[in-house]
Amino acid sequence: MEKLLEHLRASRQGKGISQDYLAVKLGVSSSTISRWESKVKFPSIDKLFEYASLLDITVHEVLAFSANEPAGPKPVGKIEISAYDKASFKRLVEQQLEEEDGHIKFVTTQLK
């Protein structure tokens, strides 16, 4: 979906169409268009096809873009661990980084 959204954005810009104009035509806000194009949020399938149609991109092209994008792995769970002192936090981070095997996405958030 990301490559498709990049293509749609490039097509919109290439045709000189503003996000505001597109938003009016699609019945959404311009900030919604911005979130789609920056991949913060994805459009519903009907809005996606409307968006493409307004840029003269066929349904077949949309489906071809979608089919050629690799499907990433879907997470099966999430674990949240809280550390109550800096030494414990540092130890947890170091331990996780040592054991990283590519199957776990490790995100740290240090609170102030």
Order of alpha helices (4+ residues) and beta strands (2+ residues): alpha-alpha-alpha-alpha-alpha-alpha
